[in-house]
Amino acid sequence: MDRSQIVKLLQQHDVTPTRQRIEIAGYLFQRPQHLSAENILEGVNAEANRVSRATVYNTLGLFTDKGLVREVLIDRERVFYDTNRTNHHHVYDVDSGELYDVMPSKIEIAAIPDLPEGAHIVDTDVILRVSSK
């Protein structure tokens, strides 16, 4: 994505396109990927930009709230930000730390528990944790 496309994307999601947000979005939306906040911080700053850790975390929170990225919580210490906003699930390789997309058609959910009266499912996150050990 070039700068004008990034600005347009941010504006479409009601995000004010500041310099730091544009830099973070430019790194994040290079291609469909799963990145941690630390990956983004390192990547943005490696491109001769200066963005603080707090700015990255605050921007990712905003991007998540506005629907630009999907937060994938592996555990309390591992959170990935997913640029693929389509409906899908994940496989997490605990050996390599890699996260992969899985299409919903590849996972079958046989039954759903009874929900409280008036409740409906908003989203379903399936994360398969795999290891070769």
C-alpha positions in Angstrom: 0.0 0.0 0.0 1.2 3.5 -0.7 0.8 6.4 1.6 -2.4 7.7 0.0 -4.0 4.2 0.2 -3.1 4.0 3.9 -4.5 7.4 4.6 -7.7 6.4 2.8 -8.0 3.1 4.7 -7.5 4.9 8.1 -10.1 7.5 7.2 -12.6 4.9 6.1 -12.3 3.4 9.6 -12.7 6.8 11.3 -9.0 6.9 12.4 -7.2 10.2 12.1 -4.1 9.6 10.0 -1.2 10.9 12.1 2.4 10.4 11.0 2.9 7.6 13.5 -0.4 5.8 12.6 0.5 6.0 8.9 4.0 4.5 9.6 2.5 1.7 11.7 -0.2 0.9 9.3 2.3 1.0 6.4 4.4 -1.7 8.1 1.4 -3.7 9.3 -0.5 -3.8 6.0 2.4 -4.7 3.7 0.7 -8.1 3.2 -1.6 -10.4 5.2 0.4 -11.3 8.3 0.3 -11.9 12.0 2.6 -9.6 14.0 3.2 -8.9 17.7 3.4 -5.4 18.9 7.2 -5.9 19.4 7.5 -7.1 15.8 5.8 -3.9 14.6 7.9 -1.7 16.9 11.1 -3.2 15.6 10.0 -3.2 12.0 8.7 0.4 12.0 11.8 1.7 13.7 14.2 -0.3 11.5 12.8 1.8 8.6 14.4 4.9 10.1 11.2 6.0 11.8 11.0 6.7 15.5 7.8 5.4 17.1 7.6 4.7 20.8 6.4 1.5 22.4 3.4 3.3 23.9 2.4 4.7 20.6 2.5 1.2 19.0 0.4 -0.3 21.7 -2.1 2.6 21.7 -2.3 2.5 17.9 -2.9 -1.2 17.8 -5.6 -0.9 20.4 -7.2 1.8 18.3 -6.8 -0.3 15.1 -8.4 -3.2 16.9 -11.3 -1.2 18.2 -12.0 0.3 14.7 -11.9 -3.1 13.0 -8.6 -2.6 11.0 -6.9 -5.6 12.6 -8.0 -8.6 14.6 -6.4 -9.3 18.0 -5.4 -13.0 18.4 -4.7 -13.8 22.0 -2.5 -16.9 22.3 -1.9 -16.5 26.0 -1.3 -13.7 28.5 2.1 -13.1 27.1 1.5 -13.6 23.3 -0.8 -11.4 21.3 -0.8 -11.2 17.5 -2.4 -8.6 15.3 -3.9 -10.1 12.3 -4.4 -8.1 9.1 -6.7 -10.7 7.6 -10.1 -9.4 8.6 -12.1 -12.2 6.9 -13.7 -14.9 9.0 -11.1 -17.5 9.8 -9.4 -19.5 12.5 -5.7 -20.2 13.5 -3.1 -22.8 14.1 -0.3 -21.7 16.5 3.0 -23.7 16.3 4.3 -23.6 19.9 7.7 -24.7 18.7 8.3 -21.9 16.2 5.9 -19.3 17.5 4.3 -19.0 14.1 0.6 -18.4 13.6 -1.2 -19.6 10.5 -4.7 -19.0 9.1 -7.2 -21.8 8.7 -10.4 -21.3 6.7 -13.6 -22.0 8.5 -14.5 -24.7 6.1 -11.6 -26.8 7.4 -13.0 -26.8 11.0 -16.3 -28.4 11.9 -18.0 -27.3 15.1 -20.5 -30.1 15.9 -22.5 -28.5 18.7 -22.9 -25.2 20.4 -23.8 -25.0 24.1 -27.1 -23.5 25.2 -26.7 -19.7 25.4 -28.3 -17.5 28.0 -31.7 -16.3 27.0 -31.4 -13.4 24.5 -27.7 -14.0 23.8 -26.3 -14.6 20.4 -22.8 -15.5 19.2 -20.9 -12.5 18.0 -17.6 -14.2 17.1 -15.9 -17.5 17.4 -12.1 -17.9 17.8 -10.6 -21.3 17.3 -6.9 -21.6 17.9 -5.3 -25.0 17.5 -2.0 -25.2 19.3 0.4 -27.7 17.7 3.9 -29.1 18.5 6.2 -31.6 16.9 7.5 -32.7 20.3 
